[in-house]
Each structure stands twice: as C-alpha cells, then as structure tokens.
Amino acid sequence: MHIKNTWYVAAEPGEVTGGRLVARTILNEPVVIGRTESGKLMALQDRCPHRFMPLSLGRMIGEHLRCAYHGACFDAGGACVTVPGQDLPPQNARVRSYPLVERHGYIWIWMGDPALSADLGSIPGFLFRSDHPEWDGGYGHFESIQAGFRLINDNLIDVTHAEFVHPESFGCEQLRQYRNPVPGDEFVAGRMTYTSGAREITYRMRSLAVSEDAPFYRWMVTQGLKRDSFPQPIDFDMQVDWAAPSFTSFVLNARPAGVPVELGFKVCNMHAVTPESETSSHYFYRSVKDFGDADLTTRFMAGVGAIFSQDQPLLEAQQLRVGAQDLFEQRPISFAGDMLQLKARRMLKDLEEAESAPAR
C-alpha cells in the first residue's frame, strides 16, 4: 500500500528542458512529465485515450503534448484539444492530470486527491540546501531500483551498515553510537540523541579527537584546508533528518580536533525515494557542500555516486529474498539499533491507515 495524499519527487528540472518528456511509473501509475513552451509544467497519465499509445512517445508542441500515433493534442489539464482531420475532439477525450510544484531544486508530484494538493507541508523543509546559493553540488538518481521504498528507508535511517558497506568512505566504528540512542535534541560526544514527531525523526551524533578511521570526514577536512593530507585528529558530527514517507537528509560537519563547530566543513546528502511499485523505486539524491571549487565538485559527485551505488546491489538482493510480502510480516529478528527504523515504519502505517479510513 502506498500513501497517495503527499508530495513525491517526480523529476529533476534538467530532465524536462528543451521539450524533453520523462516517462515514469509512480505508485504503479504511468505518468509523463514535461514543460510547455511557456515554461508551464504538466504531468499526465501516460496513455492516450484513443488507442492507449504512451504519450511519452510524443512531443511538446507549444502549450500542448501531441500523441505520436494519431497527432491528438492534450493540454496541461489532460483535455484533448485537437484531433487532426476533425473539427472537434470527443468530449470524453481526456486523461488524468496530476498537480506539480517546483521546490528545493526538484519537480514534485501529487498522486492523490487533487483537492488536497494545496497543502505543501509534506515537502520537507530540511531539503532547502538542495538549491541554496551557499551550497554547491550535483544531482543523481537510480531509475527503477528494484527495491521497495520501505527497505530503502530502513537502509538510510540505519547508519550502522556503513561500517561494512562503505568502509572506505562514510563507514567507521564511531557509527556504532546509533545502536544505543537516547532521547534528546543536543549533540553529545560519544552518544546518539534523537527526537521524533508525527511523521519525522531527527538524530545526532558526535565524535571527538578521532585519530584514525572516518575516511570521508578526514577527506572533508583535507579538502577544506586545501592540503594533500591531514593525519592529525579530527572532530565530526552527523545530523540525520527523516520525514515520511521517504525523505532523508544527512548533514556532516568535520574539522580539526578542537576547532569550533561553526568553523567546520560541511556536506549534505539528501535522498528522496519515490515508489514505482511495491518492490521498486526511483531513488533521487542531491549532494552539496559548502567548501571547494568546481573541480572539487566534479570529483565529489563522482565519489558520491560510487558510494551510493554500493547500496543498490545489496538492496536489490534483499528485495529478492523478501519477495512481494512486506519484510516485517515475515517476523525478522531485530538488533539494538533497529528502534528508529521501527518507529519510522509505525509512522508510515499510521499514515496509511488514516488515509484509507472511511470518511465520517
């Protein structure tokens, strides 16, 4: 089951420039996304009502999307406005349209009741760094990753896997702090604190005077100081924000040991997971930093893409073993570090039940 009355990332803005169309299945529904000549965004059901040809095989003509098969044109509201060779199109010739909005450097789509789409509250504010002028970085996404969004959520919330999946980068022994969370909204050295609300979770951890390990954080300090290496001890923080149904932000702050937090070098990795089906997803990420030049940004994004790609084969292999049935319906055992993943899943279940409850 998917939550429909919420905003999901549908595309990167660059995907629909120059009249290009994006075909994407979202929540099991085929959708075509484009931008008209005047710059207006449109998202339609990707199926012409005449002979069910995918509209994504057509092209944008001015303010309309023209079907590639018989040339019928549709406006942004989904109505067929012209059919070549006849005076008027059939009155029932239309397809479903979907609300779209641009925010935080992404194009967002509302798959549920259009009357509820004016509420933008489900777009997480913590993604603001995506297009903030003081941060630079780049886009990336995994199209149709063969893993359901809940498994990807679990993976993103649980940082302990990084010690074993990403040992040459994000992974380090210090992330074991995650296994013993305590309530709180402050950074505490050697501990992980967390807060939660109705549909969001935030946790924080801090490590001081780390003399070895933590390779990515040491890379941040080295690059931020414009040095070839930095073998001295470092301090680093991590703050992770998660919001239902499937958004996560990691803010990393690394600096030489003893240097004030305000003078640290920062990286933010943002993840937006849009369900394609029950067992597949579109995984968008945006990684930015507040230091370095354009050349560093290019190398930074190449490295980020390689790191995130390490998760893909594991998640897809996990999905194959889990199958069509939800993981937690199969009674897996839990470790000490699973508390926040379970909390997030309960939030999702509450939102799903609230949406499916009959109107009173």
C-alpha positions as CSV (number, residue, x, y, z in Angstrom):
1,M,0.0,0.0,0.0
2,H,1.2,3.5,-0.8
3,I,0.4,6.9,0.7
4,K,-1.1,9.0,-2.1
5,N,-2.0,12.2,-0.4
6,T,1.5,13.5,-0.1
7,W,4.2,15.1,-2.4
8,Y,6.8,12.9,-4.1
9,V,9.8,13.9,-6.2
10,A,8.9,13.2,-9.8
11,A,11.9,14.5,-11.7
12,E,15.0,16.7,-11.8
13,P,14.4,20.0,-13.6
14,G,17.1,19.3,-16.2
15,E,15.2,16.2,-17.3
16,V,12.4,18.3,-18.9
17,T,14.4,21.0,-20.6
18,G,14.3,21.6,-24.4
19,G,10.9,19.9,-24.8
20,R,12.1,16.6,-23.4
21,L,9.5,14.3,-21.8
22,V,10.0,12.0,-18.9
23,A,8.1,8.7,-18.6
24,R,8.0,7.4,-15.1
25,T,5.8,4.9,-13.3
26,I,4.9,6.4,-9.9
27,L,2.8,4.4,-7.3
28,N,2.0,1.9,-10.1
29,E,0.6,4.6,-12.4
30,P,2.4,5.5,-15.7
31,V,3.0,9.3,-15.9
32,V,4.5,11.5,-18.5
33,I,6.1,14.8,-17.3
34,G,7.1,17.8,-19.5
35,R,7.3,21.5,-19.7
36,T,5.4,23.6,-22.2
37,E,6.9,26.3,-24.4
38,S,5.9,29.0,-21.9
39,G,7.6,27.1,-19.1
40,K,4.5,25.5,-17.5
41,L,4.9,22.1,-16.1
42,M,2.5,19.3,-16.9
43,A,2.0,15.7,-15.8
44,L,-0.5,13.4,-17.5
45,Q,-1.4,9.8,-17.4
46,D,0.9,8.2,-19.9
47,R,-1.8,6.6,-22.1
48,C,-3.6,8.3,-24.9
49,P,-7.3,7.5,-24.5
50,H,-7.7,6.8,-28.3
51,R,-5.5,3.7,-28.7
52,F,-3.6,3.7,-25.5
53,M,-0.3,4.8,-27.0
54,P,2.2,6.1,-24.4
55,L,2.0,9.9,-24.6
56,S,5.7,10.0,-23.6
57,L,6.5,8.9,-27.2
58,G,5.0,12.1,-28.4
59,R,6.4,15.7,-28.3
60,M,5.6,19.1,-26.8
61,I,4.1,21.5,-29.4
62,G,3.7,24.9,-27.9
63,E,1.4,24.5,-24.8
64,H,0.3,21.0,-25.7
65,L,1.6,17.4,-25.7
66,R,1.0,15.8,-29.1
67,C,0.5,12.0,-29.3
68,A,3.0,10.3,-31.6
69,Y,0.4,7.9,-33.1
70,H,-2.5,10.0,-34.5
71,G,-1.5,13.5,-33.5
72,A,-4.1,14.3,-30.9
73,C,-3.0,17.2,-28.6
74,F,-3.6,17.4,-24.9
75,D,-3.4,20.4,-22.6
76,A,-1.9,20.6,-19.1
77,G,-5.3,19.7,-17.6
78,G,-5.5,16.4,-19.6
79,A,-8.1,17.5,-22.1
80,C,-7.8,16.6,-25.8
81,V,-7.9,20.0,-27.6
82,T,-7.4,19.0,-31.2
83,V,-7.6,15.9,-33.4
84,P,-6.2,16.3,-36.9
85,G,-8.8,16.0,-39.6
86,Q,-11.9,16.6,-37.5
87,D,-13.5,19.8,-36.2
88,L,-13.8,18.9,-32.5
89,P,-12.4,16.1,-30.4
90,P,-14.8,13.8,-28.5
91,Q,-15.9,15.4,-25.2
92,N,-14.7,12.5,-23.2
93,A,-11.3,12.5,-24.8
94,R,-9.1,13.3,-21.8
95,V,-6.5,11.8,-19.5
96,R,-5.8,12.3,-15.8
97,S,-3.6,15.2,-14.9
98,Y,-1.5,15.5,-11.7
99,P,-0.6,18.6,-9.7
100,L,3.1,19.5,-9.9
101,V,5.2,22.1,-8.0
102,E,8.9,23.1,-8.1
103,R,10.6,23.3,-4.8
104,H,14.1,22.7,-3.4
105,G,15.5,22.1,-6.8
106,Y,13.1,19.3,-7.7
107,I,9.8,18.8,-9.5
108,W,7.2,17.3,-7.1
109,I,4.0,15.4,-8.0
110,W,0.8,14.8,-6.0
111,M,-0.7,11.4,-6.9
112,G,-3.7,11.5,-4.6
113,D,-6.8,13.7,-4.3
114,P,-6.0,16.9,-6.3
115,A,-8.3,18.9,-4.0
116,L,-5.8,18.3,-1.1
117,S,-2.6,19.3,-3.1
118,A,-2.6,22.9,-2.0
119,D,-1.0,21.7,1.3
120,L,2.8,21.7,0.7
121,G,3.5,20.7,4.3
122,S,4.7,17.2,3.3
123,I,7.6,18.7,1.3
124,P,10.4,18.5,4.0
125,G,12.0,21.8,4.8
126,F,15.3,20.2,5.6
127,L,15.9,19.8,1.8
128,F,16.4,23.5,1.4
129,R,20.1,23.1,0.9
130,S,19.4,21.4,-2.4
131,D,19.3,24.8,-4.3
132,H,20.7,27.1,-1.7
133,P,23.3,29.5,-3.1
134,E,25.8,28.8,-0.3
135,W,26.0,25.1,-1.2
136,D,27.2,23.5,-4.4
137,G,27.0,20.0,-5.7
138,G,25.0,17.9,-8.2
139,Y,22.1,15.6,-8.9
140,G,21.9,11.9,-9.3
141,H,19.3,9.2,-9.3
142,F,18.8,5.5,-9.7
143,E,16.0,4.9,-12.1
144,S,13.7,2.0,-11.2
145,I,15.9,0.5,-8.5
146,Q,14.4,-3.0,-7.8
147,A,13.8,-2.4,-4.1
148,G,10.7,-1.1,-2.3
149,F,10.8,2.3,-0.6
150,R,10.4,0.8,2.9
151,L,13.7,-1.2,2.5
152,I,15.4,1.9,1.2
153,N,14.1,3.9,4.2
154,D,15.4,1.2,6.6
155,N,18.8,1.4,4.9
156,L,19.0,5.2,5.1
157,I,17.9,5.5,8.7
158,D,20.3,2.8,9.9
159,V,23.8,4.2,9.5
160,T,25.4,1.1,11.2
161,H,25.5,-0.6,7.8
162,A,28.0,2.0,6.5
163,E,30.8,0.4,8.6
164,F,30.6,-2.7,6.4
165,V,29.1,-1.5,3.1
166,H,31.1,1.8,2.9
167,P,34.2,1.2,4.9
168,E,36.4,3.3,2.6
169,S,34.2,6.4,2.9
170,F,31.3,7.0,5.3
171,G,31.7,3.9,7.3
172,C,33.6,3.9,10.6
173,E,33.4,2.3,14.0
174,Q,32.1,5.6,15.6
175,L,28.7,5.0,13.9
176,R,28.0,2.2,16.4
177,Q,26.7,5.0,18.6
178,Y,23.5,4.5,16.6
179,R,22.9,1.2,18.4
180,N,22.3,3.0,21.7
181,P,20.1,6.0,21.1
182,V,18.8,8.2,23.9
183,P,16.1,10.9,23.7
184,G,17.5,14.5,23.3
185,D,18.0,17.3,20.9
186,E,21.6,18.2,21.6
187,F,24.9,16.8,20.3
188,V,26.6,14.7,22.9
189,A,30.1,13.3,22.4
190,G,30.1,9.6,22.0
191,R,26.3,9.3,22.1
192,M,23.4,9.4,19.7
193,T,20.4,11.5,20.6
194,Y,17.1,11.6,18.8
195,T,13.7,13.4,18.6
196,S,10.6,12.4,16.7
197,G,7.2,13.8,15.7
198,A,4.1,12.5,13.9
199,R,5.9,12.0,10.6
200,E,9.6,12.9,11.2
201,I,12.7,11.7,13.1
202,T,15.9,13.5,13.8
203,Y,19.0,12.0,15.3
204,R,22.5,13.4,16.0
205,M,25.9,12.0,16.9
206,R,29.3,13.5,17.7
207,S,32.8,12.0,17.7
208,L,35.8,13.9,19.1
209,A,39.6,13.5,18.6
210,V,39.3,10.7,16.1
211,S,42.9,9.8,15.2
212,E,42.2,7.1,12.6
213,D,39.3,5.6,10.7
214,A,36.5,8.0,9.4
215,P,38.0,8.4,5.9
216,F,35.3,10.6,4.4
217,Y,35.3,13.0,7.2
218,R,39.1,13.2,7.1
219,W,38.8,13.9,3.3
220,M,36.4,16.8,4.1
221,V,39.0,18.4,6.4
222,T,41.8,17.8,4.0
223,Q,40.0,19.3,1.1
224,G,38.5,22.1,3.1
225,L,42.0,23.1,4.3
226,K,43.3,22.6,0.7
227,R,46.0,20.2,1.8
228,D,47.3,16.9,0.5
229,S,46.6,15.1,3.7
230,F,45.6,15.7,7.3
231,P,46.8,13.0,9.7
232,Q,46.0,14.9,12.9
233,P,42.9,14.0,15.0
234,I,39.6,15.4,13.8
235,D,36.1,16.0,15.3
236,F,33.0,15.3,13.3
237,D,29.2,15.5,13.7
238,M,26.3,13.9,11.9
239,Q,22.7,15.0,11.9
240,V,20.1,12.9,10.1
241,D,16.6,14.1,9.4
242,W,14.0,11.7,8.1
243,A,10.4,12.6,7.0
244,A,7.6,10.3,5.9
245,P,7.1,8.8,3.5
246,S,10.6,8.6,2.2
247,F,13.0,11.7,2.6
248,T,16.3,11.7,4.4
249,S,19.0,14.4,4.8
250,F,22.5,13.8,6.2
251,V,24.4,16.9,7.4
252,L,28.1,16.1,8.1
253,N,30.4,18.6,9.8
254,A,34.2,17.8,10.1
255,R,37.0,19.9,11.4
256,P,40.4,19.6,13.0
257,A,40.1,18.4,16.6
258,G,39.3,21.3,19.0
259,V,38.1,23.7,16.2
260,P,34.7,25.2,16.9
261,V,31.8,23.6,15.1
262,E,30.9,26.8,13.4
263,L,34.3,26.6,11.5
264,G,33.8,23.0,10.3
265,F,33.5,21.9,6.7
266,K,30.0,20.7,5.8
267,V,28.5,18.2,3.4
268,C,24.8,17.5,3.0
269,N,23.5,14.4,1.3
270,M,19.7,14.4,0.5
271,H,17.7,11.4,-0.5
272,A,14.2,11.3,-2.0
273,V,12.7,7.9,-2.7
274,T,9.6,7.7,-4.9
275,P,7.7,4.4,-5.1
276,E,7.4,2.9,-8.5
277,S,5.7,-0.2,-7.4
278,E,5.6,-2.3,-4.2
279,T,9.0,-3.7,-4.9
280,S,10.7,-1.0,-7.0
281,S,11.5,2.7,-6.6
282,H,13.0,5.8,-8.1
283,Y,15.9,7.0,-5.9
284,F,16.8,10.6,-6.3
285,Y,19.8,12.1,-4.5
286,R,21.4,15.6,-4.2
287,S,24.8,16.1,-2.6
288,V,26.1,19.5,-1.8
289,K,29.0,21.0,0.2
290,D,30.0,24.5,1.5
291,F,33.7,24.4,0.5
292,G,35.9,23.8,-2.6
293,D,35.8,24.9,-6.2
294,A,34.1,23.5,-9.3
295,D,36.8,20.9,-9.9
296,L,36.3,19.5,-6.4
297,T,32.6,19.4,-7.0
298,T,33.1,17.2,-10.1
299,R,35.3,14.8,-8.2
300,F,33.0,15.0,-5.2
301,M,29.9,14.0,-7.2
302,A,31.7,11.1,-8.9
303,G,32.7,9.8,-5.5
304,V,29.2,10.2,-4.0
305,G,27.7,8.3,-7.0
306,A,30.1,5.5,-6.5
307,I,29.4,5.3,-2.7
308,F,25.6,5.2,-3.2
309,S,25.9,2.6,-5.9
310,Q,27.3,0.2,-3.3
311,D,23.8,0.1,-1.7
312,Q,22.0,-0.8,-4.9
313,P,23.0,-4.4,-5.4
314,L,22.5,-5.2,-1.7
315,L,19.0,-3.6,-1.6
316,E,18.0,-5.4,-4.8
317,A,19.3,-8.7,-3.4
318,Q,17.5,-8.1,-0.2
319,Q,14.2,-7.4,-2.1
320,L,14.6,-10.7,-3.9
321,R,14.8,-12.6,-0.6
322,V,11.9,-10.6,0.9
323,G,9.7,-11.1,-2.1
324,A,6.3,-9.5,-2.5
325,Q,5.4,-9.8,1.2
326,D,6.4,-7.0,3.5
327,L,9.6,-7.7,5.4
328,F,8.0,-7.2,8.9
329,E,5.1,-9.6,8.0
330,Q,7.8,-12.3,7.9
331,R,8.9,-11.7,11.5
332,P,12.6,-10.8,11.1
333,I,14.7,-10.6,14.3
334,S,15.8,-7.2,15.5
335,F,19.1,-5.7,16.7
336,A,19.6,-3.0,19.3
337,G,20.0,-0.4,16.5
338,D,16.6,-1.0,14.9
339,M,14.5,1.2,17.1
340,L,14.3,4.2,14.8
341,Q,13.6,2.1,11.7
342,L,10.7,0.5,13.5
343,K,9.5,3.9,14.7
344,A,9.5,5.2,11.1
345,R,7.6,2.1,9.9
346,R,4.9,2.7,12.5
347,M,4.6,6.3,11.3
348,L,4.1,5.0,7.8
349,K,1.5,2.5,8.9
350,D,-0.4,5.2,10.8
351,L,-0.4,7.5,7.7
352,E,-1.6,4.6,5.5
353,E,-4.4,3.7,7.9
354,A,-5.5,7.3,8.3
355,E,-5.7,7.8,4.5
356,S,-7.6,4.6,3.9
357,A,-10.1,5.1,6.8
358,P,-13.7,5.8,5.6
359,A,-14.8,9.5,5.7
360,R,-17.1,10.2,8.6
